[in-house]
Amino acid sequence: MIKKIKRKENEEYKQIKDLIRTNNNDLSKFMNKSEIEWLNKHFKFINGLLMGNINREEGKYIQFVDTIQNKKDPKTNEEKIYLKFIKYYEDQIKKSKLNFSDSNILFNGMQIAPPGTLEYPQDMSKKLEIEYEHESYVDWVDDWKYR
């Protein structure tokens, strides 16, 4: 099971890494050539940092992760570059007609919305509106005893 997850993460990493090229015209609309080269050079480390595979306690790395999770405003060039790449990737997802299993893959599926603020799916809301027949506890226990 763990090997399948690792293999899937590797495939997704390679697909994303293949997008980071200086001859990618769509990416060039969001970033300049030097930013693309920097991202290409450091993408493996950044991906490991955001996926939790690399744990660093230095303040600049904690600041970077917090910025990418929209907890803080970007201050460094590195944060701004990666946020540009996220905008590019979101644009590519909107353009494609493919359904991704994890639309939040750049964040390792971390929820950006705080817990409790997500809406129920439509089918769940319909289930909550159904009124069930009320049965007393005595009837329920009596019925359960004789099954």
LINQUIWO-V563428 format. One record per residue. N is the residue number from 1. RES is the residue in one small letter. SS is DSSP state (H for helix, E for strand, - for the rest). PHI is phi as a letter, one per 20 degrees, with the letter a starting at -180 (none if undefined). PSI is psi in degrees with one decimal (999 if undefined). Layout:
n:N res:RES ss:SS phi:PHI psi:PSI
n:N res:RES ss:SS phi:PHI psi:PSI
//
This chain:
n:1 res:m ss:- phi:none psi:-45.0
n:2 res:i ss:H phi:f psi:-36.9
n:3 res:k ss:H phi:f psi:-38.0
n:4 res:k ss:H phi:f psi:-41.0
n:5 res:i ss:H phi:f psi:-45.5
n:6 res:k ss:H phi:f psi:-42.1
n:7 res:r ss:H phi:f psi:-42.0
n:8 res:k ss:H phi:f psi:-42.9
n:9 res:e ss:H phi:f psi:-40.5
n:10 res:n ss:H phi:f psi:-43.8
n:11 res:e ss:H phi:f psi:-43.5
n:12 res:e ss:H phi:f psi:-38.9
n:13 res:y ss:H phi:f psi:-46.0
n:14 res:k ss:H phi:f psi:-38.4
n:15 res:q ss:H phi:f psi:-42.5
n:16 res:i ss:H phi:f psi:-42.5
n:17 res:k ss:H phi:f psi:-34.0
n:18 res:d ss:H phi:f psi:-20.9
n:19 res:l ss:H phi:f psi:-21.3
n:20 res:i ss:- phi:e psi:86.9
n:21 res:r ss:- phi:c psi:149.0
n:22 res:t ss:- phi:f psi:-21.2
n:23 res:n ss:- phi:e psi:9.0
n:24 res:n ss:- phi:e psi:104.8
n:25 res:n ss:H phi:f psi:-35.8
n:26 res:d ss:H phi:f psi:-40.9
n:27 res:l ss:H phi:f psi:-32.3
n:28 res:s ss:H phi:f psi:-20.9
n:29 res:k ss:- phi:f psi:-24.3
n:30 res:f ss:- phi:d psi:-28.5
n:31 res:m ss:- phi:c psi:154.8
n:32 res:n ss:- phi:e psi:175.2
n:33 res:k ss:H phi:f psi:-43.0
n:34 res:s ss:H phi:f psi:-35.7
n:35 res:e ss:H phi:f psi:-39.6
n:36 res:i ss:H phi:f psi:-42.6
n:37 res:e ss:H phi:f psi:-41.3
n:38 res:w ss:H phi:f psi:-44.9
n:39 res:l ss:H phi:f psi:-40.2
n:40 res:n ss:H phi:f psi:-40.3
n:41 res:k ss:H phi:f psi:-39.1
n:42 res:h ss:H phi:d psi:5.1
n:43 res:f ss:H phi:f psi:-38.3
n:44 res:k ss:H phi:f psi:-43.5
n:45 res:f ss:H phi:f psi:-45.4
n:46 res:i ss:H phi:f psi:-43.5
n:47 res:n ss:H phi:f psi:-44.6
n:48 res:g ss:H phi:f psi:-37.8
n:49 res:l ss:H phi:f psi:-45.6
n:50 res:l ss:H phi:f psi:-29.6
n:51 res:m ss:H phi:e psi:-11.0
n:52 res:g ss:- phi:n psi:5.1
n:53 res:n ss:- phi:f psi:-26.1
n:54 res:i ss:- phi:d psi:123.8
n:55 res:n ss:- phi:d psi:115.7
n:56 res:r ss:- phi:c psi:137.8
n:57 res:e ss:- phi:d psi:-2.6
n:58 res:e ss:- phi:f psi:147.4
n:59 res:g ss:H phi:f psi:-37.0
n:60 res:k ss:H phi:f psi:-31.9
n:61 res:y ss:H phi:f psi:-37.6
n:62 res:i ss:H phi:f psi:-42.6
n:63 res:q ss:H phi:f psi:-41.8
n:64 res:f ss:H phi:f psi:-48.8
n:65 res:v ss:H phi:f psi:-42.7
n:66 res:d ss:H phi:f psi:-38.1
n:67 res:t ss:H phi:f psi:-43.3
n:68 res:i ss:H phi:f psi:-31.0
n:69 res:q ss:- phi:e psi:8.5
n:70 res:n ss:- phi:m psi:28.4
n:71 res:k ss:- phi:e psi:-24.8
n:72 res:k ss:- phi:c psi:162.3
n:73 res:d ss:- phi:e psi:146.6
n:74 res:p ss:- phi:f psi:134.7
n:75 res:k ss:- phi:d psi:-37.6
n:76 res:t ss:- phi:e psi:162.7
n:77 res:n ss:H phi:f psi:-37.2
n:78 res:e ss:H phi:f psi:-43.2
n:79 res:e ss:H phi:f psi:-42.9
n:80 res:k ss:H phi:f psi:-38.8
n:81 res:i ss:H phi:f psi:-47.3
n:82 res:y ss:H phi:f psi:-35.3
n:83 res:l ss:H phi:f psi:-34.5
n:84 res:k ss:H phi:f psi:-41.2
n:85 res:f ss:H phi:f psi:-38.2
n:86 res:i ss:H phi:f psi:-41.9
n:87 res:k ss:H phi:f psi:-42.2
n:88 res:y ss:H phi:f psi:-45.5
n:89 res:y ss:H phi:f psi:-41.4
n:90 res:e ss:H phi:f psi:-38.2
n:91 res:d ss:H phi:f psi:-40.8
n:92 res:q ss:H phi:f psi:-37.8
n:93 res:i ss:H phi:f psi:-41.2
n:94 res:k ss:H phi:f psi:-37.2
n:95 res:k ss:H phi:f psi:-34.6
n:96 res:s ss:- phi:f psi:155.4
n:97 res:k ss:- phi:d psi:9.0
n:98 res:l ss:- phi:e psi:145.0
n:99 res:n ss:- phi:e psi:116.1
n:100 res:f ss:- phi:e psi:142.4
n:101 res:s ss:- phi:f psi:-31.6
n:102 res:d ss:- phi:c psi:98.7
n:103 res:s ss:- phi:f psi:-12.9
n:104 res:n ss:- phi:d psi:37.6
n:105 res:i ss:H phi:f psi:-30.1
n:106 res:l ss:H phi:f psi:-15.9
n:107 res:f ss:H phi:d psi:10.9
n:108 res:n ss:- phi:l psi:32.5
n:109 res:g ss:- phi:m psi:9.5
n:110 res:m ss:- phi:f psi:136.7
n:111 res:q ss:- phi:f psi:128.5
n:112 res:i ss:- phi:e psi:-36.9
n:113 res:a ss:- phi:f psi:139.2
n:114 res:p ss:- phi:f psi:150.0
n:115 res:p ss:- phi:g psi:140.6
n:116 res:g ss:- phi:n psi:-8.5
n:117 res:t ss:- phi:d psi:-6.1
n:118 res:l ss:- phi:f psi:139.8
n:119 res:e ss:- phi:f psi:153.2
n:120 res:y ss:- phi:f psi:149.2
n:121 res:p ss:- phi:f psi:158.1
n:122 res:q ss:H phi:g psi:-44.1
n:123 res:d ss:H phi:f psi:-30.9
n:124 res:m ss:H phi:f psi:-38.6
n:125 res:s ss:H phi:f psi:-39.3
n:126 res:k ss:H phi:f psi:-38.1
n:127 res:k ss:H phi:f psi:-34.6
n:128 res:l ss:H phi:f psi:-25.2
n:129 res:e ss:H phi:e psi:-11.6
n:130 res:i ss:- phi:f psi:132.8
n:131 res:e ss:- phi:e psi:129.4
n:132 res:y ss:- phi:e psi:155.9
n:133 res:e ss:- phi:f psi:130.6
n:134 res:h ss:- phi:e psi:134.7
n:135 res:e ss:- phi:c psi:136.0
n:136 res:s ss:- phi:f psi:160.6
n:137 res:y ss:H phi:f psi:-39.2
n:138 res:v ss:H phi:f psi:-44.3
n:139 res:d ss:H phi:f psi:-39.9
n:140 res:w ss:H phi:f psi:-46.0
n:141 res:v ss:H phi:f psi:-40.1
n:142 res:d ss:H phi:f psi:-44.0
n:143 res:d ss:H phi:f psi:-39.9
n:144 res:w ss:H phi:f psi:-35.0
n:145 res:k ss:H phi:f psi:-38.3
n:146 res:y ss:- phi:e psi:13.8
n:147 res:r ss:- phi:f psi:999
//
